[in-house]
Amino acid sequence: MSGEDPQSLAAATRLRSPLTHELRRLRHITDSGLSGG
């Protein structure tokens, strides 16, 4: 198994993008919650 399948790589990127966005949003909520504001 050498090399990445471009199609699966694109699919993984498409999946990872919204997840990263969600994590960033959740972290922001958690941070503001921890700082009491």
mmCIF file of the N, C-alpha and C atoms, coordinates in Angstrom:
data_MODEL
# 
_entry.id   MODEL 
# 
loop_
_atom_site.group_PDB 
_atom_site.id 
_atom_site.type_symbol 
_atom_site.label_atom_id 
_atom_site.label_alt_id 
_atom_site.label_comp_id 
_atom_site.label_asym_id 
_atom_site.label_entity_id 
_atom_site.label_seq_id 
_atom_site.pdbx_PDB_ins_code 
_atom_site.Cartn_x 
_atom_site.Cartn_y 
_atom_site.Cartn_z 
_atom_site.occupancy 
_atom_site.B_iso_or_equiv 
_atom_site.pdbx_formal_charge 
_atom_site.auth_seq_id 
_atom_site.auth_comp_id 
_atom_site.auth_asym_id 
_atom_site.auth_atom_id 
_atom_site.pdbx_PDB_model_num 
ATOM 1   N N  . MET A 1 1  ? 0.844   -1.194 0.000  1.00 0.00 ? 1  MET A N  1 
ATOM 2   C CA . MET A 1 1  ? 0.000   0.000  0.000  1.00 0.00 ? 1  MET A CA 1 
ATOM 3   C C  . MET A 1 1  ? 0.878   1.241  0.000  1.00 0.00 ? 1  MET A C  1 
ATOM 4   N N  . SER A 1 2  ? 1.230   1.693  -1.161 1.00 0.00 ? 2  SER A N  1 
ATOM 5   C CA . SER A 1 2  ? 2.056   2.881  -1.249 1.00 0.00 ? 2  SER A CA 1 
ATOM 6   C C  . SER A 1 2  ? 1.276   4.008  -1.913 1.00 0.00 ? 2  SER A C  1 
ATOM 7   N N  . GLY A 1 3  ? 1.358   5.190  -1.342 1.00 0.00 ? 3  GLY A N  1 
ATOM 8   C CA . GLY A 1 3  ? 0.637   6.327  -1.900 1.00 0.00 ? 3  GLY A CA 1 
ATOM 9   C C  . GLY A 1 3  ? -0.765  6.436  -1.341 1.00 0.00 ? 3  GLY A C  1 
ATOM 10  N N  . GLU A 1 4  ? -1.325  7.628  -1.458 1.00 0.00 ? 4  GLU A N  1 
ATOM 11  C CA . GLU A 1 4  ? -2.669  7.890  -0.955 1.00 0.00 ? 4  GLU A CA 1 
ATOM 12  C C  . GLU A 1 4  ? -3.659  7.924  -2.110 1.00 0.00 ? 4  GLU A C  1 
ATOM 13  N N  . ASP A 1 5  ? -4.861  7.436  -1.857 1.00 0.00 ? 5  ASP A N  1 
ATOM 14  C CA . ASP A 1 5  ? -5.913  7.514  -2.851 1.00 0.00 ? 5  ASP A CA 1 
ATOM 15  C C  . ASP A 1 5  ? -6.441  8.947  -2.851 1.00 0.00 ? 5  ASP A C  1 
ATOM 16  N N  . PRO A 1 6  ? -6.282  9.659  -3.965 1.00 0.00 ? 6  PRO A N  1 
ATOM 17  C CA . PRO A 1 6  ? -6.682  11.073 -4.016 1.00 0.00 ? 6  PRO A CA 1 
ATOM 18  C C  . PRO A 1 6  ? -8.146  11.274 -3.651 1.00 0.00 ? 6  PRO A C  1 
ATOM 19  N N  . GLN A 1 7  ? -8.984  10.315 -4.049 1.00 0.00 ? 7  GLN A N  1 
ATOM 20  C CA . GLN A 1 7  ? -10.417 10.451 -3.780 1.00 0.00 ? 7  GLN A CA 1 
ATOM 21  C C  . GLN A 1 7  ? -10.703 10.348 -2.286 1.00 0.00 ? 7  GLN A C  1 
ATOM 22  N N  . SER A 1 8  ? -10.104 9.355  -1.645 1.00 0.00 ? 8  SER A N  1 
ATOM 23  C CA . SER A 1 8  ? -10.319 9.178  -0.206 1.00 0.00 ? 8  SER A CA 1 
ATOM 24  C C  . SER A 1 8  ? -9.692  10.339 0.563  1.00 0.00 ? 8  SER A C  1 
ATOM 25  N N  . LEU A 1 9  ? -8.571  10.850 0.042  1.00 0.00 ? 9  LEU A N  1 
ATOM 26  C CA . LEU A 1 9  ? -7.901  11.979 0.679  1.00 0.00 ? 9  LEU A CA 1 
ATOM 27  C C  . LEU A 1 9  ? -8.802  13.208 0.634  1.00 0.00 ? 9  LEU A C  1 
ATOM 28  N N  . ALA A 1 10 ? -9.443  13.430 -0.516 1.00 0.00 ? 10 ALA A N  1 
ATOM 29  C CA . ALA A 1 10 ? -10.362 14.554 -0.653 1.00 0.00 ? 10 ALA A CA 1 
ATOM 30  C C  . ALA A 1 10 ? -11.557 14.370 0.262  1.00 0.00 ? 10 ALA A C  1 
ATOM 31  N N  . ALA A 1 11 ? -12.044 13.146 0.372  1.00 0.00 ? 11 ALA A N  1 
ATOM 32  C CA . ALA A 1 11 ? -13.185 12.853 1.240  1.00 0.00 ? 11 ALA A CA 1 
ATOM 33  C C  . ALA A 1 11 ? -12.809 13.105 2.694  1.00 0.00 ? 11 ALA A C  1 
ATOM 34  N N  . ALA A 1 12 ? -11.612 12.701 3.078  1.00 0.00 ? 12 ALA A N  1 
ATOM 35  C CA . ALA A 1 12 ? -11.146 12.896 4.452  1.00 0.00 ? 12 ALA A CA 1 
ATOM 36  C C  . ALA A 1 12 ? -11.028 14.386 4.760  1.00 0.00 ? 12 ALA A C  1 
ATOM 37  N N  . THR A 1 13 ? -10.538 15.151 3.804  1.00 0.00 ? 13 THR A N  1 
ATOM 38  C CA . THR A 1 13 ? -10.403 16.594 3.998  1.00 0.00 ? 13 THR A CA 1 
ATOM 39  C C  . THR A 1 13 ? -11.767 17.227 4.149  1.00 0.00 ? 13 THR A C  1 
ATOM 40  N N  . ARG A 1 14 ? -12.724 16.751 3.327  1.00 0.00 ? 14 ARG A N  1 
ATOM 41  C CA . ARG A 1 14 ? -14.074 17.304 3.367  1.00 0.00 ? 14 ARG A CA 1 
ATOM 42  C C  . ARG A 1 14 ? -14.728 17.005 4.712  1.00 0.00 ? 14 ARG A C  1 
ATOM 43  N N  . LEU A 1 15 ? -14.398 15.832 5.270  1.00 0.00 ? 15 LEU A N  1 
ATOM 44  C CA . LEU A 1 15 ? -14.960 15.454 6.560  1.00 0.00 ? 15 LEU A CA 1 
ATOM 45  C C  . LEU A 1 15 ? -14.280 16.201 7.695  1.00 0.00 ? 15 LEU A C  1 
ATOM 46  N N  . ARG A 1 16 ? -12.976 16.374 7.557  1.00 0.00 ? 16 ARG A N  1 
ATOM 47  C CA . ARG A 1 16 ? -12.188 16.964 8.638  1.00 0.00 ? 16 ARG A CA 1 
ATOM 48  C C  . ARG A 1 16 ? -12.492 18.455 8.780  1.00 0.00 ? 16 ARG A C  1 
ATOM 49  N N  . SER A 1 17 ? -12.782 19.116 7.665  1.00 0.00 ? 17 SER A N  1 
ATOM 50  C CA . SER A 1 17 ? -12.989 20.561 7.699  1.00 0.00 ? 17 SER A CA 1 
ATOM 51  C C  . SER A 1 17 ? -14.115 20.988 8.638  1.00 0.00 ? 17 SER A C  1 
ATOM 52  N N  . PRO A 1 18 ? -15.337 20.435 8.486  1.00 0.00 ? 18 PRO A N  1 
ATOM 53  C CA . PRO A 1 18 ? -16.423 20.819 9.397  1.00 0.00 ? 18 PRO A CA 1 
ATOM 54  C C  . PRO A 1 18 ? -16.129 20.406 10.831 1.00 0.00 ? 18 PRO A C  1 
ATOM 55  N N  . LEU A 1 19 ? -15.457 19.282 11.004 1.00 0.00 ? 19 LEU A N  1 
ATOM 56  C CA . LEU A 1 19 ? -15.130 18.816 12.351 1.00 0.00 ? 19 LEU A CA 1 
ATOM 57  C C  . LEU A 1 19 ? -14.182 19.794 13.035 1.00 0.00 ? 19 LEU A C  1 
ATOM 58  N N  . THR A 1 20 ? -13.195 20.262 12.298 1.00 0.00 ? 20 THR A N  1 
ATOM 59  C CA . THR A 1 20 ? -12.239 21.226 12.850 1.00 0.00 ? 20 THR A CA 1 
ATOM 60  C C  . THR A 1 20 ? -12.953 22.507 13.220 1.00 0.00 ? 20 THR A C  1 
ATOM 61  N N  . HIS A 1 21 ? -13.894 22.906 12.362 1.00 0.00 ? 21 HIS A N  1 
ATOM 62  C CA . HIS A 1 21 ? -14.668 24.117 12.620 1.00 0.00 ? 21 HIS A CA 1 
ATOM 63  C C  . HIS A 1 21 ? -15.485 23.962 13.895 1.00 0.00 ? 21 HIS A C  1 
ATOM 64  N N  . GLU A 1 22 ? -16.102 22.810 14.055 1.00 0.00 ? 22 GLU A N  1 
ATOM 65  C CA . GLU A 1 22 ? -16.905 22.534 15.250 1.00 0.00 ? 22 GLU A CA 1 
ATOM 66  C C  . GLU A 1 22 ? -16.046 22.550 16.507 1.00 0.00 ? 22 GLU A C  1 
ATOM 67  N N  . LEU A 1 23 ? -14.886 21.892 16.423 1.00 0.00 ? 23 LEU A N  1 
ATOM 68  C CA . LEU A 1 23 ? -13.981 21.836 17.577 1.00 0.00 ? 23 LEU A CA 1 
ATOM 69  C C  . LEU A 1 23 ? -13.522 23.226 17.980 1.00 0.00 ? 23 LEU A C  1 
ATOM 70  N N  . ARG A 1 24 ? -13.248 24.044 16.967 1.00 0.00 ? 24 ARG A N  1 
ATOM 71  C CA . ARG A 1 24 ? -12.795 25.406 17.239 1.00 0.00 ? 24 ARG A CA 1 
ATOM 72  C C  . ARG A 1 24 ? -13.910 26.195 17.926 1.00 0.00 ? 24 ARG A C  1 
ATOM 73  N N  . ARG A 1 25 ? -15.139 25.984 17.458 1.00 0.00 ? 25 ARG A N  1 
ATOM 74  C CA . ARG A 1 25 ? -16.278 26.684 18.025 1.00 0.00 ? 25 ARG A CA 1 
ATOM 75  C C  . ARG A 1 25 ? -16.514 26.230 19.461 1.00 0.00 ? 25 ARG A C  1 
ATOM 76  N N  . LEU A 1 26 ? -16.428 24.913 19.681 1.00 0.00 ? 26 LEU A N  1 
ATOM 77  C CA . LEU A 1 26 ? -16.636 24.372 21.020 1.00 0.00 ? 26 LEU A CA 1 
ATOM 78  C C  . LEU A 1 26 ? -15.555 24.860 21.980 1.00 0.00 ? 26 LEU A C  1 
ATOM 79  N N  . ARG A 1 27 ? -14.318 24.930 21.476 1.00 0.00 ? 27 ARG A N  1 
ATOM 80  C CA . ARG A 1 27 ? -13.215 25.386 22.314 1.00 0.00 ? 27 ARG A CA 1 
ATOM 81  C C  . ARG A 1 27 ? -13.423 26.842 22.703 1.00 0.00 ? 27 ARG A C  1 
ATOM 82  N N  . HIS A 1 28 ? -13.930 27.622 21.763 1.00 0.00 ? 28 HIS A N  1 
ATOM 83  C CA . HIS A 1 28 ? -14.192 29.033 22.035 1.00 0.00 ? 28 HIS A CA 1 
ATOM 84  C C  . HIS A 1 28 ? -15.260 29.160 23.117 1.00 0.00 ? 28 HIS A C  1 
ATOM 85  N N  . ILE A 1 29 ? -16.305 28.343 23.014 1.00 0.00 ? 29 ILE A N  1 
ATOM 86  C CA . ILE A 1 29 ? -17.384 28.357 24.014 1.00 0.00 ? 29 ILE A CA 1 
ATOM 87  C C  . ILE A 1 29 ? -16.835 27.937 25.374 1.00 0.00 ? 29 ILE A C  1 
ATOM 88  N N  . THR A 1 30 ? -15.996 26.897 25.373 1.00 0.00 ? 30 THR A N  1 
ATOM 89  C CA . THR A 1 30 ? -15.424 26.403 26.624 1.00 0.00 ? 30 THR A CA 1 
ATOM 90  C C  . THR A 1 30 ? -14.524 27.452 27.259 1.00 0.00 ? 30 THR A C  1 
ATOM 91  N N  . ASP A 1 31 ? -13.714 28.112 26.427 1.00 0.00 ? 31 ASP A N  1 
ATOM 92  C CA . ASP A 1 31 ? -12.797 29.130 26.932 1.00 0.00 ? 31 ASP A CA 1 
ATOM 93  C C  . ASP A 1 31 ? -13.563 30.283 27.575 1.00 0.00 ? 31 ASP A C  1 
ATOM 94  N N  . SER A 1 32 ? -14.579 30.769 26.888 1.00 0.00 ? 32 SER A N  1 
ATOM 95  C CA . SER A 1 32 ? -15.354 31.884 27.437 1.00 0.00 ? 32 SER A CA 1 
ATOM 96  C C  . SER A 1 32 ? -16.118 31.436 28.677 1.00 0.00 ? 32 SER A C  1 
ATOM 97  N N  . GLY A 1 33 ? -16.500 30.168 28.712 1.00 0.00 ? 33 GLY A N  1 
ATOM 98  C CA . GLY A 1 33 ? -17.196 29.635 29.877 1.00 0.00 ? 33 GLY A CA 1 
ATOM 99  C C  . GLY A 1 33 ? -16.263 29.537 31.077 1.00 0.00 ? 33 GLY A C  1 
ATOM 100 N N  . LEU A 1 34 ? -15.026 29.117 30.818 1.00 0.00 ? 34 LEU A N  1 
ATOM 101 C CA . LEU A 1 34 ? -14.056 28.973 31.897 1.00 0.00 ? 34 LEU A CA 1 
ATOM 102 C C  . LEU A 1 34 ? -13.646 30.336 32.454 1.00 0.00 ? 34 LEU A C  1 
ATOM 103 N N  . SER A 1 35 ? -13.553 31.325 31.574 1.00 0.00 ? 35 SER A N  1 
ATOM 104 C CA . SER A 1 35 ? -13.144 32.655 32.031 1.00 0.00 ? 35 SER A CA 1 
ATOM 105 C C  . SER A 1 35 ? -14.321 33.421 32.624 1.00 0.00 ? 35 SER A C  1 
ATOM 106 N N  . GLY A 1 36 ? -15.469 32.775 32.680 1.00 0.00 ? 36 GLY A N  1 
ATOM 107 C CA . GLY A 1 36 ? -16.632 33.369 33.336 1.00 0.00 ? 36 GLY A CA 1 
ATOM 108 C C  . GLY A 1 36 ? -17.292 34.471 32.525 1.00 0.00 ? 36 GLY A C  1 
ATOM 109 N N  . GLY A 1 37 ? -17.163 34.395 31.193 1.00 0.00 ? 37 GLY A N  1 
ATOM 110 C CA . GLY A 1 37 ? -17.787 35.432 30.404 1.00 0.00 ? 37 GLY A CA 1 
ATOM 111 C C  . GLY A 1 37 ? -18.213 34.902 29.077 1.00 0.00 ? 37 GLY A C  1 
# 
